[in-house]
């Protein structure tokens, strides 16, 4: 079976994020006030897997072995 | 009023994405087959705006003037 997968990887709370700070300032220069600006990387793909549980397990393993650094990143998984 | 904003920026269809191709191959090395792998940048923040329509307009302007390159990028906006 084929599943649509969405992985969103972001920095854990408390990690410095200079990119987010730069964007917050640039938006302020445009005249708009923002709070709690965070950045994330998103990956979407179609995955071949036996069932939904299996798809989730494979996706989790892809995150932990390849896409995320567990020391600094957290990740969200959607299996559709 | 404050609104939660989620902006997702990705490459338009047909644009070369070497990062996505590299990830697809790395996942294949882990033994899993994926299709249609795409990458995107996501930005989340809280925005001060008069009403929801105004928040959407400001967010669109932030995308077009700052975050996205309209030649190569498309963007999705969520205002919550």
N, CA and C atoms of all chains as a GROMACS GRO file, in nm:
protein
  480
    1UNK      N    1   0.084  -0.121   0.000
    1UNK     CA    2   0.000   0.000   0.000
    1UNK      C    3   0.087   0.126   0.000
    2UNK      N    4   0.030   0.231  -0.055
    2UNK     CA    5   0.105   0.357  -0.059
    2UNK      C    6   0.046   0.458   0.040
    3UNK      N    7   0.135   0.527   0.109
    3UNK     CA    8   0.092   0.626   0.209
    3UNK      C    9   0.157   0.761   0.179
    4UNK      N   10   0.080   0.867   0.200
    4UNK     CA   11   0.137   1.002   0.191
    4UNK      C   12   0.198   1.037   0.326
    5UNK      N   13   0.324   1.075   0.324
    5UNK     CA   14   0.395   1.104   0.448
    5UNK      C   15   0.434   1.252   0.452
    6UNK      N   16   0.411   1.314   0.566
    6UNK     CA   17   0.461   1.451   0.587
    6UNK      C   18   0.545   1.451   0.714
    7UNK      N   19   0.672   1.488   0.701
    7UNK     CA   20   0.762   1.498   0.817
    7UNK      C   21   0.797   1.646   0.837
    8UNK      N   22   0.784   1.695   0.959
    8UNK     CA   23   0.822   1.834   0.988
    8UNK      C   24   0.926   1.832   1.099
    9UNK      N   25   1.043   1.885   1.069
    9UNK     CA   26   1.154   1.881   1.164
    9UNK      C   27   1.189   2.022   1.208
   10UNK      N   28   1.192   2.042   1.339
   10UNK     CA   29   1.225   2.176   1.389
   10UNK      C   30   1.320   2.164   1.508
   11UNK      N   31   1.375   2.277   1.547
   11UNK     CA   32   1.466   2.278   1.662
   11UNK      C   33   1.388   2.260   1.791
   12UNK      N   34   1.447   2.188   1.885
   12UNK     CA   35   1.386   2.176   2.018
   12UNK      C   36   1.378   2.311   2.086
   13UNK      N   37   1.284   2.323   2.177
   13UNK     CA   38   1.272   2.446   2.258
   13UNK      C   39   1.406   2.478   2.322
   14UNK      N   40   1.441   2.607   2.321
   14UNK     CA   41   1.562   2.649   2.390
   14UNK      C   42   1.685   2.651   2.302
   15UNK      N   43   1.676   2.589   2.181
   15UNK     CA   44   1.789   2.594   2.089
   15UNK      C   45   1.794   2.732   2.023
   16UNK      N   46   1.913   2.786   2.008
   16UNK     CA   47   1.927   2.914   1.938
   16UNK      C   48   1.892   2.896   1.791
   17UNK      N   49   1.815   2.992   1.736
   17UNK     CA   50   1.778   2.985   1.595
   17UNK      C   51   1.802   3.122   1.529
   18UNK      N   52   1.928   3.146   1.486
   18UNK     CA   53   1.960   3.277   1.430
   18UNK      C   54   1.881   3.308   1.303
   19UNK      N   55   1.845   3.204   1.226
   19UNK     CA   56   1.766   3.226   1.104
   19UNK      C   57   1.630   3.286   1.140
   20UNK      N   58   1.566   3.228   1.241
   20UNK     CA   59   1.435   3.278   1.284
   20UNK      C   60   1.447   3.422   1.334
   21UNK      N   61   1.554   3.451   1.407
   21UNK     CA   62   1.574   3.586   1.460
   21UNK      C   63   1.594   3.686   1.346
   22UNK      N   64   1.669   3.644   1.243
   22UNK     CA   65   1.692   3.733   1.127
   22UNK      C   66   1.560   3.760   1.054
   23UNK      N   67   1.477   3.657   1.041
   23UNK     CA   68   1.348   3.674   0.971
   23UNK      C   69   1.255   3.763   1.053
   24UNK      N   70   1.254   3.743   1.185
   24UNK     CA   71   1.170   3.828   1.271
   24UNK      C   72   1.208   3.975   1.253
   25UNK      N   73   1.338   4.002   1.249
   25UNK     CA   74   1.384   4.140   1.231
   25UNK      C   75   1.347   4.194   1.094
   26UNK      N   76   1.362   4.111   0.991
   26UNK     CA   77   1.330   4.156   0.855
   26UNK      C   78   1.181   4.188   0.845
   27UNK      N   79   1.097   4.106   0.909
   27UNK     CA   80   0.952   4.133   0.908
   27UNK      C   81   0.923   4.262   0.984
   28UNK      N   82   0.996   4.285   1.092
   28UNK     CA   83   0.980   4.410   1.168
   28UNK      C   84   1.015   4.530   1.080
   29UNK      N   85   1.117   4.514   0.994
   29UNK     CA   86   1.154   4.622   0.901
   29UNK      C   87   1.042   4.650   0.802
   30UNK      N   88   0.963   4.548   0.772
   30UNK     CA   89   0.847   4.569   0.682
   30UNK      C   90   0.731   4.634   0.759
   31UNK      N   91   0.747   4.646   0.890
   31UNK     CA   92   0.646   4.717   0.969
   31UNK      C   93   0.548   4.628   1.043
   32UNK      N   94   0.578   4.497   1.054
   32UNK     CA   95   0.484   4.405   1.119
   32UNK      C   96   0.548   4.340   1.241
   33UNK      N   97   0.466   4.323   1.344
   33UNK     CA   98   0.518   4.266   1.468
   33UNK      C   99   0.482   4.118   1.475
   34UNK      N  100   0.584   4.035   1.498
   34UNK     CA  101   0.559   3.891   1.513
   34UNK      C  102   0.618   3.844   1.645
   35UNK      N  103   0.562   3.733   1.693
   35UNK     CA  104   0.614   3.670   1.815
   35UNK      C  105   0.633   3.521   1.789
   36UNK      N  106   0.720   3.460   1.867
   36UNK     CA  107   0.739   3.315   1.865
   36UNK      C  108   0.766   3.262   1.725
   37UNK      N  109   0.851   3.330   1.649
   37UNK     CA  110   0.878   3.283   1.513
   37UNK      C  111   0.968   3.160   1.516
   38UNK      N  112   0.923   3.053   1.453
   38UNK     CA  113   1.005   2.932   1.444
   38UNK      C  114   1.015   2.889   1.298
   39UNK      N  115   1.123   2.818   1.266
   39UNK     CA  116   1.140   2.765   1.132
   39UNK      C  117   1.142   2.612   1.139
   40UNK      N  118   1.103   2.549   1.029
   40UNK     CA  119   1.105   2.402   1.025
   40UNK      C  120   1.132   2.357   0.882
   41UNK      N  121   1.184   2.236   0.869
   41UNK     CA  122   1.201   2.174   0.737
   41UNK      C  123   1.092   2.069   0.721
   42UNK      N  124   1.028   2.074   0.605
   42UNK     CA  125   0.922   1.975   0.581
   42UNK      C  126   0.961   1.887   0.462
   43UNK      N  127   0.932   1.758   0.476
   43UNK     CA  128   0.958   1.661   0.370
   43UNK      C  129   0.828   1.586   0.344
   44UNK      N  130   0.787   1.580   0.219
   44UNK     CA  131   0.666   1.506   0.182
   44UNK      C  132   0.702   1.401   0.080
   45UNK      N  133   0.648   1.282   0.096
   45UNK     CA  134   0.671   1.179  -0.006
   45UNK      C  135   0.566   1.071   0.003
   46UNK      N  136   0.567   0.985  -0.096
   46UNK     CA  137   0.479   0.869  -0.098
   46UNK      C  138   0.564   0.748  -0.063
   47UNK      N  139   0.517   0.671   0.034
   47UNK     CA  140   0.596   0.557   0.085
   47UNK      C  141   0.520   0.427   0.063
   48UNK      N  142   0.593   0.326   0.017
   48UNK     CA  143   0.539   0.191   0.005
   48UNK      C  144   0.554   0.120   0.139
   49UNK      N  145   0.444   0.073   0.199
   49UNK     CA  146   0.455   0.002   0.326
   49UNK      C  147   0.338  -0.095   0.339
   50UNK      N  148   0.356  -0.194   0.427
   50UNK     CA  149   0.254  -0.298   0.442
   50UNK      C  150   0.122  -0.242   0.495
   51UNK      N  151   0.128  -0.169   0.603
   51UNK     CA  152   0.007  -0.106   0.658
   51UNK      C  153   0.046   0.027   0.724
   52UNK      N  154  -0.054   0.094   0.783
   52UNK     CA  155  -0.028   0.228   0.836
   52UNK      C  156   0.074   0.226   0.950
   53UNK      N  157   0.063   0.124   1.035
   53UNK     CA  158   0.155   0.112   1.149
   53UNK      C  159   0.299   0.095   1.100
   54UNK      N  160   0.314   0.010   0.998
   54UNK     CA  161   0.443  -0.014   0.938
   54UNK      C  162   0.498   0.116   0.875
   55UNK      N  163   0.411   0.190   0.808
   55UNK     CA  164   0.452   0.318   0.745
   55UNK      C  165   0.502   0.415   0.851
   56UNK      N  166   0.433   0.420   0.966
   56UNK     CA  167   0.475   0.508   1.075
   56UNK      C  168   0.612   0.468   1.130
   57UNK      N  169   0.631   0.337   1.143
   57UNK     CA  170   0.757   0.285   1.197
   57UNK      C  171   0.874   0.318   1.103
   58UNK      N  172   0.852   0.298   0.971
   58UNK     CA  173   0.955   0.328   0.872
   58UNK      C  174   0.986   0.479   0.874
   59UNK      N  175   0.880   0.560   0.882
   59UNK     CA  176   0.899   0.705   0.879
   59UNK      C  177   0.978   0.752   1.001
   60UNK      N  178   0.945   0.695   1.116
   60UNK     CA  179   1.017   0.727   1.240
   60UNK      C  180   1.166   0.691   1.226
   61UNK      N  181   1.192   0.576   1.166
   61UNK     CA  182   1.330   0.532   1.149
   61UNK      C  183   1.403   0.624   1.050
   62UNK      N  184   1.335   0.670   0.945
   62UNK     CA  185   1.396   0.765   0.850
   62UNK      C  186   1.432   0.895   0.922
   63UNK      N  187   1.343   0.941   1.010
   63UNK     CA  188   1.370   1.063   1.086
   63UNK      C  189   1.491   1.045   1.174
   64UNK      N  190   1.493   0.934   1.248
   64UNK     CA  191   1.597   0.918   1.350
   64UNK      C  192   1.734   0.885   1.291
   65UNK      N  193   1.733   0.813   1.177
   65UNK     CA  194   1.861   0.772   1.120
   65UNK      C  195   1.914   0.872   1.018
   66UNK      N  196   1.826   0.955   0.963
   66UNK     CA  197   1.868   1.035   0.847
   66UNK      C  198   1.838   1.184   0.858
   67UNK      N  199   1.713   1.218   0.889
   67UNK     CA  200   1.672   1.358   0.869
   67UNK      C  201   1.690   1.445   0.993
   68UNK      N  202   1.669   1.388   1.111
   68UNK     CA  203   1.674   1.470   1.232
   68UNK      C  204   1.798   1.436   1.315
   69UNK      N  205   1.848   1.534   1.384
   69UNK     CA  206   1.953   1.513   1.484
   69UNK      C  207   1.884   1.514   1.620
   70UNK      N  208   1.871   1.397   1.683
   70UNK     CA  209   1.789   1.388   1.805
   70UNK      C  210   1.838   1.476   1.920
   71UNK      N  211   1.962   1.522   1.913
   71UNK     CA  212   2.013   1.610   2.018
   71UNK      C  213   1.946   1.748   2.010
   72UNK      N  214   1.924   1.796   1.888
   72UNK     CA  215   1.874   1.934   1.875
   72UNK      C  216   1.736   1.943   1.808
   73UNK      N  217   1.692   1.836   1.743
   73UNK     CA  218   1.566   1.843   1.666
   73UNK      C  219   1.453   1.764   1.729
   74UNK      N  220   1.331   1.814   1.707
   74UNK     CA  221   1.211   1.732   1.731
   74UNK      C  222   1.142   1.715   1.596
   75UNK      N  223   1.060   1.612   1.583
   75UNK     CA  224   0.993   1.592   1.454
   75UNK      C  225   0.848   1.552   1.475
   76UNK      N  226   0.765   1.593   1.377
   76UNK     CA  227   0.624   1.552   1.372
   76UNK      C  228   0.606   1.469   1.246
   77UNK      N  229   0.526   1.364   1.259
   77UNK     CA  230   0.500   1.276   1.145
   77UNK      C  231   0.350   1.273   1.117
   78UNK      N  232   0.313   1.286   0.991
   78UNK     CA  233   0.174   1.261   0.951
   78UNK      C  234   0.174   1.150   0.847
   79UNK      N  235   0.093   1.047   0.871
   79UNK     CA  236   0.078   0.938   0.773
   79UNK      C  237  -0.067   0.940   0.725
   80UNK      N  238  -0.087   0.963   0.596
   80UNK     CA  239  -0.223   0.980   0.543
   80UNK      C  240  -0.257   0.867   0.446
   81UNK      N  241  -0.577   4.198   1.730
   81UNK     CA  242  -0.595   4.054   1.752
   81UNK      C  243  -0.470   3.978   1.709
   82UNK      N  244  -0.450   3.863   1.773
   82UNK     CA  245  -0.333   3.782   1.738
   82UNK      C  246  -0.376   3.658   1.660
   83UNK      N  247  -0.299   3.626   1.558
   83UNK     CA  248  -0.330   3.511   1.474
   83UNK      C  249  -0.208   3.420   1.465
   84UNK      N  250  -0.232   3.289   1.466
   84UNK     CA  251  -0.125   3.192   1.440
   84UNK      C  252  -0.110   3.176   1.290
   85UNK      N  253   0.012   3.196   1.242
   85UNK     CA  254   0.038   3.190   1.098
   85UNK      C  255   0.132   3.073   1.069
   86UNK      N  256   0.099   2.997   0.966
   86UNK     CA  257   0.191   2.894   0.916
   86UNK      C  258   0.212   2.919   0.767
   87UNK      N  259   0.338   2.940   0.729
   87UNK     CA  260   0.374   2.960   0.589
   87UNK      C  261   0.458   2.840   0.545
   88UNK      N  262   0.424   2.780   0.433
   88UNK     CA  263   0.503   2.669   0.379
   88UNK      C  264   0.547   2.706   0.238
   89UNK      N  265   0.678   2.710   0.219
   89UNK     CA  266   0.733   2.753   0.090
   89UNK      C  267   0.806   2.637   0.025
   90UNK      N  268   0.770   2.609  -0.100
   90UNK     CA  269   0.836   2.498  -0.171
   90UNK      C  270   0.865   2.540  -0.314
   91UNK      N  271   0.945   2.458  -0.380
   91UNK     CA  272   0.978   2.486  -0.520
   91UNK      C  273   0.857   2.457  -0.610
   92UNK      N  274   0.841   2.540  -0.714
   92UNK     CA  275   0.735   2.514  -0.811
   92UNK      C  276   0.762   2.382  -0.883
   93UNK      N  277   0.655   2.323  -0.935
   93UNK     CA  278   0.668   2.201  -1.015
   93UNK      C  279   0.770   2.222  -1.126
   94UNK      N  280   0.853   2.122  -1.150
   94UNK     CA  281   0.946   2.130  -1.263
   94UNK      C  282   1.081   2.189  -1.227
   95UNK      N  283   1.092   2.251  -1.106
   95UNK     CA  284   1.222   2.304  -1.063
   95UNK      C  285   1.309   2.187  -1.015
   96UNK      N  286   1.435   2.190  -1.049
   96UNK     CA  287   1.527   2.087  -1.002
   96UNK      C  288   1.545   2.100  -0.851
   97UNK      N  289   1.544   1.986  -0.780
   97UNK     CA  290   1.561   1.989  -0.635
   97UNK      C  291   1.665   1.882  -0.596
   98UNK      N  292   1.794   1.917  -0.604
   98UNK     CA  293   1.898   1.818  -0.574
   98UNK      C  294   1.892   1.767  -0.430
   99UNK      N  295   1.847   1.852  -0.336
   99UNK     CA  296   1.836   1.809  -0.196
   99UNK      C  297   1.735   1.694  -0.186
  100UNK      N  298   1.621   1.710  -0.251
  100UNK     CA  299   1.518   1.605  -0.247
  100UNK      C  300   1.571   1.477  -0.310
  101UNK      N  301   1.644   1.490  -0.419
  101UNK     CA  302   1.698   1.372  -0.488
  101UNK      C  303   1.799   1.300  -0.398
  102UNK      N  304   1.882   1.379  -0.328
  102UNK     CA  305   1.981   1.320  -0.237
  102UNK      C  306   1.912   1.245  -0.123
  103UNK      N  307   1.803   1.303  -0.070
  103UNK     CA  308   1.731   1.238   0.041
  103UNK      C  309   1.661   1.112  -0.008
  104UNK      N  310   1.603   1.120  -0.129
  104UNK     CA  311   1.537   1.001  -0.185
  104UNK      C  312   1.637   0.885  -0.194
  105UNK      N  313   1.759   0.917  -0.242
  105UNK     CA  314   1.862   0.813  -0.254
  105UNK      C  315   1.906   0.761  -0.118
  106UNK      N  316   1.920   0.850  -0.021
  106UNK     CA  317   1.963   0.808   0.113
  106UNK      C  318   1.858   0.716   0.175
  107UNK      N  319   1.730   0.748   0.153
  107UNK     CA  320   1.622   0.663   0.205
  107UNK      C  321   1.625   0.527   0.134
  108UNK      N  322   1.656   0.529   0.005
  108UNK     CA  323   1.668   0.403  -0.070
  108UNK      C  324   1.780   0.318  -0.012
  109UNK      N  325   1.890   0.383   0.030
  109UNK     CA  326   2.001   0.310   0.093
  109UNK      C  327   1.957   0.246   0.224
  110UNK      N  328   1.860   0.305   0.292
  110UNK     CA  329   1.805   0.245   0.414
  110UNK      C  330   1.709   0.130   0.380
  111UNK      N  331   1.680   0.113   0.252
  111UNK     CA  332   1.598   0.000   0.210
  111UNK      C  333   1.451   0.032   0.185
  112UNK      N  334   1.415   0.160   0.176
  112UNK     CA  335   1.275   0.199   0.159
  112UNK      C  336   1.255   0.274   0.028
  113UNK      N  337   1.143   0.246  -0.037
  113UNK     CA  338   1.115   0.308  -0.166
  113UNK      C  339   1.019   0.425  -0.148
  114UNK      N  340   1.059   0.542  -0.197
  114UNK     CA  341   0.972   0.660  -0.187
  114UNK      C  342   0.951   0.717  -0.327
  115UNK      N  343   0.841   0.788  -0.342
  115UNK     CA  344   0.812   0.858  -0.469
  115UNK      C  345   0.773   1.001  -0.438
  116UNK      N  346   0.790   1.086  -0.538
  116UNK     CA  347   0.745   1.226  -0.531
  116UNK      C  348   0.795   1.296  -0.405
  117UNK      N  349   0.922   1.278  -0.372
  117UNK     CA  350   0.975   1.343  -0.252
  117UNK      C  351   0.996   1.492  -0.278
  118UNK      N  352   0.937   1.575  -0.194
  118UNK     CA  353   0.956   1.719  -0.204
  118UNK      C  354   0.999   1.775  -0.069
  119UNK      N  355   1.070   1.887  -0.074
  119UNK     CA  356   1.112   1.955   0.049
  119UNK      C  357   1.045   2.092   0.055
  120UNK      N  358   1.026   2.142   0.176
  120UNK     CA  359   0.967   2.274   0.193
  120UNK      C  360   1.022   2.339   0.319
  121UNK      N  361   1.018   2.472   0.322
  121UNK     CA  362   1.054   2.546   0.442
  121UNK      C  363   0.926   2.596   0.506
  122UNK      N  364   0.918   2.574   0.637
  122UNK     CA  365   0.798   2.620   0.707
  122UNK      C  366   0.836   2.725   0.810
  123UNK      N  367   0.750   2.828   0.819
  123UNK     CA  368   0.769   2.936   0.916
  123UNK      C  369   0.639   2.950   0.995
  124UNK      N  370   0.649   2.949   1.125
  124UNK     CA  371   0.531   2.967   1.211
  124UNK      C  372   0.554   3.087   1.301
  125UNK      N  373   0.454   3.169   1.317
  125UNK     CA  374   0.466   3.280   1.410
  125UNK      C  375   0.329   3.331   1.452
  126UNK      N  376   0.329   3.419   1.549
  126UNK     CA  377   0.208   3.485   1.594
  126UNK      C  378   0.214   3.628   1.540
  127UNK      N  379   0.107   3.670   1.473
  127UNK     CA  380   0.104   3.801   1.407
  127UNK      C  381  -0.007   3.887   1.467
  128UNK      N  382   0.028   4.012   1.491
  128UNK     CA  383  -0.071   4.112   1.534
  128UNK      C  384  -0.137   4.170   1.410
  129UNK      N  385  -0.269   4.161   1.400
  129UNK     CA  386  -0.338   4.219   1.284
  129UNK      C  387  -0.480   4.257   1.324
  130UNK      N  388  -0.541   4.343   1.243
  130UNK     CA  389  -0.676   4.393   1.274
  130UNK      C  390  -0.780   4.283   1.271
  131UNK      N  391  -0.784   4.208   1.163
  131UNK     CA  392  -0.877   4.095   1.151
  131UNK      C  393  -0.812   3.987   1.064
  132UNK      N  394  -0.886   3.878   1.041
  132UNK     CA  395  -0.828   3.764   0.971
  132UNK      C  396  -0.787   3.799   0.827
  133UNK      N  397  -0.872   3.879   0.762
  133UNK     CA  398  -0.842   3.919   0.624
  133UNK      C  399  -0.712   4.001   0.618
  134UNK      N  400  -0.700   4.092   0.713
  134UNK     CA  401  -0.580   4.173   0.724
  134UNK      C  402  -0.457   4.086   0.751
  135UNK      N  403  -0.472   3.988   0.838
  135UNK     CA  404  -0.361   3.896   0.870
  135UNK      C  405  -0.317   3.821   0.745
  136UNK      N  406  -0.414   3.778   0.664
  136UNK     CA  407  -0.382   3.707   0.540
  136UNK      C  408  -0.306   3.797   0.443
  137UNK      N  409  -0.352   3.921   0.433
  137UNK     CA  410  -0.290   4.017   0.343
  137UNK      C  411  -0.145   4.044   0.384
  138UNK      N  412  -0.123   4.066   0.515
  138UNK     CA  413   0.012   4.091   0.566
  138UNK      C  414   0.101   3.968   0.539
  139UNK      N  415   0.046   3.849   0.565
  139UNK     CA  416   0.125   3.727   0.548
  139UNK      C  417   0.164   3.708   0.402
  140UNK      N  418   0.069   3.735   0.312
  140UNK     CA  419   0.097   3.725   0.168
  140UNK      C  420   0.210   3.822   0.130
  141UNK      N  421   0.203   3.942   0.185
  141UNK     CA  422   0.307   4.042   0.154
  141UNK      C  423   0.443   3.999   0.210
  142UNK      N  424   0.445   3.939   0.328
  142UNK     CA  425   0.571   3.888   0.386
  142UNK      C  426   0.630   3.780   0.294
  143UNK      N  427   0.542   3.692   0.242
  143UNK     CA  428   0.590   3.586   0.151
  143UNK      C  429   0.650   3.647   0.027
  144UNK      N  430   0.577   3.741  -0.033
  144UNK     CA  431   0.619   3.792  -0.164
  144UNK      C  432   0.738   3.885  -0.156
  145UNK      N  433   0.748   3.960  -0.045
  145UNK     CA  434   0.858   4.056  -0.036
  145UNK      C  435   0.982   3.998   0.032
  146UNK      N  436   0.965   3.891   0.108
  146UNK     CA  437   1.076   3.847   0.193
  146UNK      C  438   1.112   3.699   0.181
  147UNK      N  439   1.013   3.612   0.195
  147UNK     CA  440   1.046   3.471   0.216
  147UNK      C  441   1.052   3.389   0.087
  148UNK      N  442   0.966   3.421  -0.009
  148UNK     CA  443   0.961   3.339  -0.130
  148UNK      C  444   1.019   3.416  -0.248
  149UNK      N  445   1.077   3.342  -0.340
  149UNK     CA  446   1.117   3.399  -0.469
  149UNK      C  447   1.010   3.356  -0.569
  150UNK      N  448   0.925   3.449  -0.614
  150UNK     CA  449   0.810   3.411  -0.695
  150UNK      C  450   0.845   3.343  -0.828
  151UNK      N  451   0.971   3.356  -0.870
  151UNK     CA  452   1.011   3.289  -0.994
  151UNK      C  453   1.018   3.137  -0.974
  152UNK      N  454   1.065   3.095  -0.858
  152UNK     CA  455   1.087   2.951  -0.838
  152UNK      C  456   1.002   2.890  -0.727
  153UNK      N  457   0.944   2.973  -0.641
  153UNK     CA  458   0.872   2.920  -0.525
  153UNK      C  459   0.721   2.935  -0.535
  154UNK      N  460   0.651   2.842  -0.472
  154UNK     CA  461   0.509   2.861  -0.443
  154UNK      C  462   0.494   2.860  -0.291
  155UNK      N  463   0.385   2.918  -0.241
  155UNK     CA  464   0.369   2.917  -0.096
  155UNK      C  465   0.224   2.891  -0.056
  156UNK      N  466   0.211   2.828   0.060
  156UNK     CA  467   0.078   2.805   0.120
  156UNK      C  468   0.074   2.883   0.251
  157UNK      N  469  -0.042   2.942   0.279
  157UNK     CA  470  -0.059   3.020   0.401
  157UNK      C  471  -0.174   2.961   0.483
  158UNK      N  472  -0.152   2.945   0.612
  158UNK     CA  473  -0.262   2.911   0.702
  158UNK      C  474  -0.272   3.020   0.808
  159UNK      N  475  -0.391   3.076   0.825
  159UNK     CA  476  -0.414   3.175   0.930
  159UNK      C  477  -0.516   3.116   1.027
  160UNK      N  478  -0.474   3.099   1.152
  160UNK     CA  479  -0.560   3.029   1.249
  160UNK      C  480  -0.602   3.125   1.360
   0.00000   0.00000   0.00000
